Amino acid sequence: MSGFRVLHVTDYASAYEGAFIRQLRMLDDEIRSRGGRPSALCLTGFALDRPWARQLEDDGWSLVELPNGATRTQRHVARAIADAVLEQRPDIVHVHFGTFDLSARLAMRMLRRQLKGAMPKLVWHYRTALETAVEDRSFTRRLKDRIKFAHAGRDVDLFVGVTRALADEVARRGAPAERCRGIVAGCDTDTFRRDAATRARVRESLGLADDDVMVLHMGWSWHRKGGDLLAQAATSLSALSDPKIVAFSIGAPPDALLGSVRQLPISERVHEYHQASDIFVSASRSEGFGNGLVEAMACERVAVAAMADGQIETFDGIDGVATMPVGDADALTDAIRSLVHARPSWPTLGAGNRRHVVERHSMRRWARDMADAYAELHPARLAAAEAASQRHTEVA
């Protein structure tokens, strides 16, 4: 992939790099290992001030500021993306999360005459499933889907979902099915792993005794993540005195909805919460890819998971994950109880969970799969580039 380059476009501006930036880093590593150039990233001015953005720049990435889409017209944003394409000359324009999908598509149309045969391929990438099934959405929303995915989507070379189920959802919204692909997302298994010393330190800071059972949940999208279900389950489980079960939710809203669930702040060291926990709960009503679930499994935790489309692909057939129907608080309570009763088996079940993630959901494997998808979009370009790279290696 000598000389090959990707321009990523996103409105991601979290204070912490999280799984998303880690994935982009590993994808960039993969592209560079094949002889490609460092990636470029279009992002908002707010994100440019983040430490992870400055680190990317130190690592050779080109960062391009985009105007805020909420305050500027789509054409203005599209012009900024078009300028970035002319400056960076990427082979792929890869748009994440959906906010700038149509702006990037408009930018490509602006550049058709200017770039002609050197047009980059356009990729739209989706990570979050709809809360409501496509067929249950309102007429207006389904009409907007058709306009975006069936009409504007004709200019898109590849639609990526973080699971096969999410890719199918994108196709149901109107995208051409033959251009929709599930490239199952990955987990940073180097960061998310078992760590006994960290476990002891964090549990002590949370006031947990050695025998207490710590239940962990991701709650920044409280209803979609089933936080209300956890609150109901925690109320039932709080009556148990032996062992004591304590539920925590990262990023949950600080109000009465929590009940007996304790709030934890969003942190760049979320892996330490996983390492301190015993049971992870992913009670999502809809899920694109259960990042928290897979990260917990990588840390050798047992878990409860709702049978949400997309999430099923991450744990199907694994003994260390108890399942529950979507939206069923009583089933969640029973599943947590069953895992507590299976406590002597946690080390074996947790080890099996990690093996599953390492084999099927490694972030480096995802990076290879994504780079292979790029290669399929540019077969002639990459064949010549890799031949040139091979010649260079042989001379060296």
C-alpha positions as CSV (number, residue, x, y, z in Angstrom):
1,M,0.0,0.0,0.0
2,S,2.9,2.3,-0.7
3,G,1.8,5.9,-0.8
4,F,-1.8,4.9,0.2
5,R,-3.6,7.3,2.4
6,V,-6.9,7.5,4.3
7,L,-8.7,10.7,5.3
8,H,-11.0,10.1,8.3
9,V,-13.9,12.5,8.9
10,T,-15.7,12.6,12.3
11,D,-17.3,14.8,14.9
12,Y,-15.8,12.7,17.7
13,A,-14.7,15.1,20.5
14,S,-14.6,13.0,23.7
15,A,-12.2,14.1,26.4
16,Y,-10.7,10.6,26.1
17,E,-9.5,8.7,23.1
18,G,-11.7,5.7,23.9
19,A,-12.1,2.6,21.7
20,F,-12.7,4.8,18.6
21,I,-9.4,6.5,18.5
22,R,-7.6,3.3,19.5
23,Q,-9.2,1.6,16.5
24,L,-8.0,4.4,14.2
25,R,-4.5,4.2,15.6
26,M,-4.3,0.4,14.9
27,L,-5.8,0.9,11.5
28,D,-3.1,3.5,10.7
29,D,-0.4,1.1,12.0
30,E,-1.8,-1.6,9.7
31,I,-1.7,0.8,6.7
32,R,1.8,2.0,7.5
33,S,2.9,-1.6,7.8
34,R,1.8,-2.2,4.2
35,G,3.8,0.8,3.0
36,G,1.0,3.5,3.3
37,R,1.3,7.1,4.4
38,P,0.2,8.4,7.8
39,S,-3.5,9.0,8.0
40,A,-5.3,12.4,8.0
41,L,-8.2,13.3,10.2
42,C,-10.9,16.0,9.8
43,L,-12.4,16.9,13.1
44,T,-14.0,19.9,14.9
45,G,-12.1,22.7,16.6
46,F,-13.3,21.4,19.9
47,A,-11.6,18.1,19.4
48,L,-8.4,19.7,18.3
49,D,-7.8,20.7,21.9
50,R,-8.0,17.2,23.2
51,P,-4.7,15.5,24.3
52,W,-5.3,12.5,22.0
53,A,-5.5,14.9,19.0
54,R,-2.2,16.4,19.8
55,Q,-0.7,13.0,20.3
56,L,-2.0,11.9,16.8
57,E,-0.3,15.0,15.4
58,D,3.0,14.1,17.2
59,D,2.7,10.6,15.6
60,G,2.6,12.0,12.1
61,W,-1.1,12.4,11.4
62,S,-2.4,15.4,9.5
63,L,-5.2,17.1,11.4
64,V,-7.7,19.4,9.6
65,E,-10.3,21.5,11.4
66,L,-13.9,21.3,10.3
67,P,-16.5,24.0,11.0
68,N,-19.2,23.0,13.4
69,G,-22.1,21.4,11.4
70,A,-24.6,22.7,13.9
71,T,-23.7,26.4,13.2
72,R,-22.7,26.4,9.5
73,T,-24.4,25.3,6.4
74,Q,-23.8,21.8,4.9
75,R,-22.3,23.4,1.8
76,H,-19.8,25.3,4.0
77,V,-18.8,22.0,5.8
78,A,-18.6,20.2,2.4
79,R,-16.3,22.9,1.1
80,A,-14.0,22.4,4.1
81,I,-13.9,18.6,3.4
82,A,-13.3,19.2,-0.3
83,D,-10.3,21.5,0.6
84,A,-9.0,18.8,2.9
85,V,-9.2,16.2,0.1
86,L,-7.3,18.5,-2.3
87,E,-4.6,19.1,0.3
88,Q,-4.2,15.5,1.6
89,R,-4.9,13.6,-1.6
90,P,-6.3,10.5,0.1
91,D,-7.3,7.3,-1.6
92,I,-10.2,6.8,0.9
93,V,-12.5,9.3,2.6
94,H,-13.9,7.4,5.6
95,V,-16.7,9.1,7.4
96,H,-17.6,8.0,11.0
97,F,-20.8,8.2,13.1
98,G,-23.1,9.8,10.4
99,T,-22.9,13.5,11.2
100,F,-20.8,14.4,8.2
101,D,-22.1,11.7,5.8
102,L,-24.0,14.0,3.5
103,S,-21.4,16.8,3.7
104,A,-18.7,14.4,2.6
105,R,-20.8,13.1,-0.2
106,L,-21.4,16.7,-1.4
107,A,-17.7,17.4,-1.2
108,M,-17.0,14.4,-3.5
109,R,-19.6,15.8,-6.0
110,M,-17.9,19.2,-5.9
111,L,-14.5,17.5,-6.8
112,R,-15.7,15.3,-9.6
113,R,-14.5,17.5,-12.5
114,Q,-11.3,18.6,-10.7
115,L,-10.1,15.2,-9.7
116,K,-11.6,13.1,-12.5
117,G,-9.9,9.7,-12.4
118,A,-8.1,10.4,-9.1
119,M,-11.4,10.5,-7.1
120,P,-11.0,8.9,-3.6
121,K,-13.5,6.2,-2.6
122,L,-16.2,7.2,-0.1
123,V,-16.9,5.0,3.0
124,W,-19.7,5.6,5.5
125,H,-19.3,3.8,8.9
126,Y,-21.9,3.1,11.5
127,R,-21.4,2.1,15.1
128,T,-24.8,2.6,16.8
129,A,-28.0,0.8,16.1
130,L,-31.4,2.5,15.9
131,E,-33.4,2.3,19.1
132,T,-36.5,1.6,17.0
133,A,-36.6,-1.1,14.3
134,V,-36.5,0.3,10.8
135,E,-40.0,-0.9,10.0
136,D,-41.4,0.7,13.2
137,R,-40.0,4.2,12.5
138,S,-42.4,7.0,11.5
139,F,-43.2,7.6,7.8
140,T,-41.1,10.8,7.9
141,R,-38.1,9.1,9.3
142,R,-38.3,6.2,6.8
143,L,-38.7,8.8,4.0
144,K,-35.5,10.5,5.2
145,D,-33.7,7.1,5.3
146,R,-34.7,6.5,1.7
147,I,-33.5,9.9,0.6
148,K,-30.2,9.5,2.4
149,F,-29.3,5.8,1.9
150,A,-31.1,5.0,-1.4
151,H,-30.6,8.3,-3.2
152,A,-27.5,10.0,-1.8
153,G,-26.0,6.6,-1.0
154,R,-25.6,5.9,-4.7
155,D,-22.3,7.9,-4.4
156,V,-21.0,5.8,-1.5
157,D,-18.6,3.0,-2.3
158,L,-18.9,1.1,1.0
159,F,-21.2,1.1,4.0
160,V,-19.6,-0.4,7.1
161,G,-21.4,-1.7,10.2
162,V,-19.6,-2.7,13.3
163,T,-21.5,-6.0,13.2
164,R,-23.2,-7.9,10.4
165,A,-26.6,-7.1,12.1
166,L,-25.9,-3.4,11.9
167,A,-24.8,-3.7,8.2
168,D,-28.1,-5.4,7.6
169,E,-29.9,-2.5,9.3
170,V,-28.2,0.0,7.0
171,A,-29.4,-2.0,4.0
172,R,-32.9,-2.0,5.4
173,R,-32.7,1.8,5.6
174,G,-32.2,1.9,1.8
175,A,-28.5,1.4,1.2
176,P,-27.5,-1.0,-1.7
177,A,-27.2,-4.4,0.1
178,E,-24.2,-5.4,-2.1
179,R,-22.3,-2.4,-0.7
180,C,-23.1,-3.0,3.0
181,R,-20.6,-5.0,5.0
182,G,-20.3,-5.9,8.6
183,I,-16.7,-5.6,9.7
184,V,-17.0,-6.7,13.3
185,A,-15.3,-4.1,15.6
186,G,-12.5,-5.0,17.9
187,C,-11.2,-4.7,21.4
188,D,-7.8,-3.5,22.6
189,T,-6.8,-6.7,24.3
190,D,-3.5,-5.3,25.4
191,T,-5.2,-2.6,27.6
192,F,-8.2,-4.7,28.6
193,R,-6.9,-7.7,30.5
194,R,-6.9,-9.2,33.9
195,D,-4.9,-7.2,36.5
196,A,-5.0,-8.3,40.1
197,A,-3.1,-5.3,41.6
198,T,-5.3,-2.8,39.9
199,R,-8.4,-4.7,41.0
200,A,-7.4,-4.5,44.6
201,R,-6.5,-0.8,44.5
202,V,-9.7,0.2,42.7
203,R,-12.0,-1.9,44.9
204,E,-10.5,-0.4,48.0
205,S,-11.1,3.1,46.6
206,L,-14.8,2.2,46.0
207,G,-15.2,0.9,49.5
208,L,-15.7,-2.7,48.4
209,A,-14.9,-5.7,50.6
210,D,-13.1,-8.7,49.1
211,D,-16.3,-10.8,49.1
212,D,-18.6,-8.1,47.7
213,V,-19.8,-8.6,44.1
214,M,-19.3,-5.6,41.9
215,V,-21.7,-5.3,39.0
216,L,-20.6,-2.8,36.3
217,H,-22.7,-1.2,33.6
218,M,-22.2,1.5,30.9
219,G,-24.9,4.1,31.4
220,W,-24.2,7.3,29.3
221,S,-27.3,6.5,27.1
222,W,-29.4,5.4,30.1
223,H,-32.6,4.1,28.6
224,R,-31.0,2.5,25.5
225,K,-28.4,0.9,27.6
226,G,-31.1,-0.5,29.9
227,G,-30.0,1.5,32.9
228,D,-33.6,1.5,34.2
229,L,-33.6,-2.3,34.1
230,L,-30.4,-2.4,36.1
231,A,-31.9,0.0,38.7
232,Q,-34.9,-2.4,39.1
233,A,-32.6,-5.4,39.4
234,A,-30.3,-3.7,41.9
235,T,-33.3,-2.9,44.1
236,S,-34.2,-6.6,44.2
237,L,-30.6,-7.7,44.7
238,S,-29.9,-5.3,47.5
239,A,-31.9,-7.4,49.8
240,L,-29.2,-10.1,49.6
241,S,-26.7,-9.8,52.5
242,D,-24.4,-12.7,51.5
243,P,-22.8,-11.9,49.3
244,K,-23.4,-8.2,49.1
245,I,-24.1,-7.1,45.5
246,V,-23.2,-3.5,44.6
247,A,-24.0,-2.1,41.1
248,F,-22.2,0.7,39.4
249,S,-22.9,2.6,36.2
250,I,-20.3,4.6,34.3
251,G,-21.6,7.9,33.0
252,A,-25.1,7.4,34.3
253,P,-27.3,10.5,35.0
254,P,-27.0,11.7,38.6
255,D,-30.7,11.7,39.5
256,A,-33.4,9.5,41.0
257,L,-33.3,7.1,38.1
258,L,-30.3,5.5,39.6
259,G,-32.0,4.0,42.6
260,S,-29.4,2.0,44.5
261,V,-27.0,2.0,41.5
262,R,-23.9,4.1,42.2
263,Q,-22.7,6.5,39.5
264,L,-19.1,6.4,38.2
265,P,-17.5,9.1,36.1
266,I,-16.6,8.6,32.5
267,S,-12.8,8.0,32.6
268,E,-10.0,7.2,30.2
269,R,-9.1,4.4,32.6
270,V,-12.4,2.5,32.1
271,H,-10.3,-0.7,31.9
272,E,-9.6,-0.4,35.6
273,Y,-13.3,-0.4,36.4
274,H,-13.6,-3.6,34.4
275,Q,-10.6,-5.1,36.2
276,A,-12.2,-4.3,39.6
277,S,-15.6,-5.7,38.7
278,D,-17.0,-9.2,38.9
279,I,-20.1,-9.1,36.6
280,F,-20.7,-6.8,33.6
281,V,-24.2,-6.0,32.6
282,S,-25.1,-5.1,29.0
283,A,-28.9,-4.7,29.1
284,S,-29.1,-2.7,25.9
285,R,-32.4,-2.4,24.1
286,S,-30.5,-1.9,20.9
287,E,-26.8,-2.3,20.2
288,G,-24.4,-1.8,17.3
289,F,-21.5,-3.5,18.9
290,G,-21.2,-4.1,22.7
291,N,-17.8,-2.4,23.3
292,G,-18.3,-2.6,27.1
293,L,-19.3,-6.2,26.9
294,V,-16.3,-7.3,24.8
295,E,-13.9,-5.2,27.0
296,A,-15.2,-6.9,30.1
297,M,-14.8,-10.3,28.5
298,A,-11.2,-9.4,27.6
299,C,-10.6,-8.6,31.3
300,E,-11.9,-12.1,32.1
301,R,-15.2,-11.0,33.6
302,V,-18.4,-12.9,33.4
303,A,-21.4,-11.0,32.1
304,V,-25.1,-10.7,31.4
305,A,-26.1,-9.6,27.9
306,A,-29.5,-8.8,26.3
307,M,-30.2,-10.6,23.1
308,A,-30.0,-7.4,21.1
309,D,-29.3,-7.6,17.4
310,G,-25.6,-6.9,16.8
311,Q,-24.6,-7.8,20.4
312,I,-25.4,-11.5,19.9
313,E,-22.5,-11.8,17.4
314,T,-20.0,-11.0,20.2
315,F,-21.0,-13.7,22.6
316,D,-22.9,-16.4,20.8
317,G,-22.1,-19.8,22.2
318,I,-20.0,-18.6,25.1
319,D,-20.6,-20.1,28.6
320,G,-19.3,-17.0,30.5
321,V,-22.2,-14.8,29.3
322,A,-25.7,-15.3,30.6
323,T,-28.4,-14.0,28.3
324,M,-31.7,-12.1,28.9
325,P,-34.6,-11.0,26.7
326,V,-34.4,-7.3,25.7
327,G,-36.2,-5.1,28.2
328,D,-36.8,-7.7,30.9
329,A,-35.7,-6.5,34.4
330,D,-36.8,-9.8,36.1
331,A,-34.7,-11.8,33.7
332,L,-31.7,-9.5,34.4
333,T,-32.2,-10.1,38.1
334,D,-32.3,-13.8,37.7
335,A,-29.3,-13.8,35.4
336,I,-27.2,-11.9,37.9
337,R,-28.3,-14.3,40.7
338,S,-27.4,-17.3,38.6
339,L,-23.9,-15.9,37.9
340,V,-23.4,-15.2,41.7
341,H,-24.3,-18.8,42.4
342,A,-21.7,-19.9,39.8
343,R,-19.0,-17.9,41.6
344,P,-16.5,-20.8,41.9
345,S,-16.6,-21.1,38.1
346,W,-15.8,-17.5,37.4
347,P,-12.0,-18.0,36.8
348,T,-12.7,-20.7,34.2
349,L,-15.6,-18.9,32.5
350,G,-13.6,-15.6,32.5
351,A,-10.6,-17.2,30.9
352,G,-12.9,-18.6,28.2
353,N,-14.4,-15.2,27.6
354,R,-10.9,-13.7,27.0
355,R,-9.9,-16.4,24.6
356,H,-13.1,-15.8,22.6
357,V,-12.3,-12.1,22.4
358,V,-8.6,-12.5,21.5
359,E,-9.6,-15.0,18.7
360,R,-12.6,-13.2,17.3
361,H,-12.6,-9.6,18.4
362,S,-9.0,-8.4,18.5
363,M,-8.7,-4.7,17.4
364,R,-5.7,-5.7,15.3
365,R,-7.7,-8.2,13.5
366,W,-10.3,-5.5,12.9
367,A,-7.6,-3.3,11.5
368,R,-6.5,-6.0,9.0
369,D,-10.1,-6.6,7.9
370,M,-10.7,-2.8,7.4
371,A,-7.4,-2.4,5.4
372,D,-8.4,-5.4,3.3
373,A,-11.7,-3.7,2.5
374,Y,-9.9,-0.6,1.4
375,A,-7.8,-2.8,-0.8
376,E,-10.9,-4.2,-2.5
377,L,-12.0,-0.6,-3.3
378,H,-8.6,0.2,-5.0
379,P,-7.4,-3.2,-6.4
380,A,-5.3,-1.8,-9.3
381,R,-3.9,1.1,-7.2
382,L,-2.9,-1.2,-4.4
383,A,-1.5,-4.0,-6.6
384,A,0.9,-1.5,-8.2
385,A,1.7,0.1,-4.8
386,E,2.4,-3.2,-3.1
387,A,4.6,-4.4,-6.0
388,A,6.6,-1.2,-5.6
389,S,6.9,-1.7,-1.9
390,Q,8.1,-5.3,-2.5
391,R,10.8,-4.1,-4.9
392,H,11.9,-1.6,-2.3
393,T,12.2,-4.4,0.3
394,E,14.2,-6.6,-2.0
395,V,16.6,-3.8,-2.8
396,A,17.1,-3.0,0.9
